[in-house]
């Protein structure tokens, strides 16, 4: 897909998200709600007394009853449908020929864990910070954009052998 068209469509989706839900786009909120729902299902009393979980379970509603959950489900199914439509629906490990599948998978798992920790420490993921923050002209969105790309370029040097 043309990246300019994709960016334009994402912008339209962001406007629609603000109009219909009052919130921007992002991914980490859905994962947080899944974790809280799991904790609540295993031990409801712990979830009610936990500072992390209680705001999402104290109202008596399920944390899974959120538009963020449906957003992520739509992203997953949309990616599968797109890959099937364009003949790219296959399972492979995208990696450099210089590393093994095991190394790439371990690096991806570590990256995912760091993303999860960072998104909670930062109170949201980079897509939510940058796209949604800049959409409402918040200074934090612009600072986040500089930090995301600056940090990416700084760390790319050290991890380039995992890809090049």
C-alpha positions as CSV (number, residue, x, y, z in Angstrom):
1,X,0.0,0.0,0.0
2,X,1.1,3.5,-0.7
3,X,2.5,4.9,2.7
4,X,0.9,8.3,2.1
5,X,-2.5,6.8,1.5
6,X,-2.0,4.6,4.6
7,X,-1.1,7.6,6.7
8,X,-4.1,9.5,5.4
9,X,-6.4,6.6,6.3
10,X,-4.8,6.3,9.8
11,X,-5.5,10.1,10.2
12,X,-9.1,9.6,9.3
13,X,-9.4,6.7,11.7
14,X,-7.9,8.8,14.5
15,X,-10.4,11.6,13.9
16,X,-13.2,9.0,13.9
17,X,-11.8,7.5,17.2
18,X,-11.9,10.9,18.9
19,X,-15.3,11.6,17.5
20,X,-17.0,8.3,18.5
21,X,-15.1,7.4,21.7
22,X,-13.5,10.5,22.9
23,X,-10.1,8.7,22.9
24,X,-7.2,8.4,20.5
25,X,-5.7,5.3,19.0
26,X,-3.2,3.0,20.8
27,X,-2.4,-0.6,21.6
28,X,-1.1,-0.9,25.1
29,X,-4.4,-0.1,26.8
30,X,-6.0,-3.2,25.4
31,X,-3.2,-5.4,26.7
32,X,-3.5,-3.9,30.1
33,X,-7.3,-4.6,30.1
34,X,-6.6,-8.3,29.1
35,X,-4.1,-8.6,32.0
36,X,-6.5,-7.0,34.5
37,X,-9.4,-9.2,33.3
38,X,-7.2,-12.3,33.7
39,X,-6.2,-11.3,37.3
40,X,-9.8,-10.5,38.1
41,X,-10.9,-13.9,36.8
42,X,-8.2,-15.7,38.9
43,X,-8.6,-13.7,42.1
44,X,-11.4,-11.1,42.2
45,X,-10.6,-10.0,45.8
46,X,-7.0,-9.3,44.8
47,X,-8.1,-7.3,41.8
48,X,-10.4,-5.2,43.9
49,X,-7.7,-4.4,46.4
50,X,-4.9,-3.8,43.8
51,X,-4.1,-0.2,43.0
52,X,-3.3,-1.4,39.4
53,X,-6.5,-3.4,38.8
54,X,-9.1,-1.8,41.0
55,X,-10.0,1.2,38.8
56,X,-10.9,-1.2,36.0
57,X,-12.9,-3.8,38.0
58,X,-14.5,-1.8,40.9
59,X,-17.4,-0.6,38.7
60,X,-18.6,-4.1,38.2
61,X,-18.0,-4.0,34.5
62,X,-15.6,-6.2,32.6
63,X,-12.3,-4.6,31.6
64,X,-12.8,-6.5,28.3
65,X,-15.9,-4.3,27.5
66,X,-13.8,-1.6,25.9
67,X,-13.4,-0.3,22.4
68,X,-9.6,-0.8,22.7
69,X,-10.1,-4.5,22.8
70,X,-12.2,-4.4,19.6
71,X,-9.6,-2.1,18.1
72,X,-6.8,-4.7,18.6
73,X,-9.1,-7.6,17.5
74,X,-9.8,-5.5,14.3
75,X,-6.0,-5.0,13.8
76,X,-5.3,-8.7,14.1
77,X,-8.1,-9.8,11.8
78,X,-7.4,-7.0,9.4
79,X,-3.7,-8.0,9.2
80,X,-4.8,-11.6,8.5
81,X,-7.3,-10.6,5.8
82,X,-4.8,-8.3,4.2
83,X,-2.0,-10.9,4.1
84,X,-4.5,-13.5,2.7
85,X,-5.7,-11.1,0.0
86,X,-2.2,-10.2,-1.1
87,X,-0.9,-13.8,-0.9
88,X,1.4,-13.2,2.0
89,X,-0.3,-15.4,4.6
90,X,2.5,-17.7,5.7
91,X,4.4,-18.2,8.8
92,X,8.1,-17.2,8.7
93,X,10.6,-15.5,11.0
94,X,11.7,-12.2,9.5
95,X,15.4,-11.9,10.3
96,X,18.8,-11.3,9.0
97,X,20.5,-14.3,7.4
98,X,23.3,-13.9,9.9
99,X,21.3,-14.9,12.9
100,X,19.3,-18.0,13.8
101,X,15.6,-18.2,14.2
102,X,16.1,-18.8,17.9
103,X,18.1,-15.6,18.4
104,X,15.5,-13.6,16.5
105,X,12.6,-15.0,18.5
106,X,14.5,-14.4,21.8
107,X,15.2,-10.8,20.8
108,X,11.5,-10.3,19.8
109,X,10.3,-11.7,23.2
110,X,12.8,-9.4,25.1
111,X,11.7,-6.5,23.0
112,X,8.0,-7.3,23.7
113,X,8.6,-7.5,27.4
114,X,10.5,-4.1,27.3
115,X,7.7,-2.6,25.3
116,X,5.1,-3.8,27.9
117,X,7.1,-2.4,30.8
118,X,7.8,0.8,29.0
119,X,4.3,1.4,27.9
120,X,3.1,1.0,31.5
121,X,5.8,3.3,32.9
122,X,5.0,5.8,30.2
123,X,1.3,5.4,30.7
124,X,0.8,4.3,27.1
125,X,2.5,3.1,24.0
126,X,4.4,5.1,21.4
127,X,1.6,5.0,18.9
128,X,-0.9,6.4,21.3
129,X,1.6,9.0,22.6
130,X,2.7,10.2,19.2
131,X,-0.4,9.8,17.0
132,X,-3.0,10.7,19.6
133,X,-0.8,13.3,21.3
134,X,0.0,15.2,18.1
135,X,-3.6,14.9,16.9
136,X,-4.7,17.1,19.8
137,X,-1.5,19.3,19.4
138,X,-0.1,18.3,22.8
139,X,3.5,19.1,23.4
140,X,4.0,15.6,24.8
141,X,3.2,14.2,21.4
142,X,5.9,16.2,19.7
143,X,8.5,15.4,22.5
144,X,7.5,11.8,22.3
145,X,8.0,11.7,18.5
146,X,11.5,13.1,18.9
147,X,12.3,10.7,21.8
148,X,10.9,7.6,19.9
149,X,12.9,8.3,16.7
150,X,15.9,9.6,18.5
151,X,16.0,6.5,20.8
152,X,15.4,4.3,17.9
153,X,18.4,5.7,16.0
154,X,20.6,5.6,19.1
155,X,19.9,2.0,19.9
156,X,19.9,0.8,16.2
157,X,23.7,1.0,16.2
158,X,24.0,-1.5,19.0
159,X,21.4,-3.9,17.7
160,X,22.1,-3.7,14.0
161,X,23.7,-7.1,13.9
162,X,20.3,-8.7,14.7
163,X,19.0,-7.4,11.4
164,X,21.8,-6.5,8.9
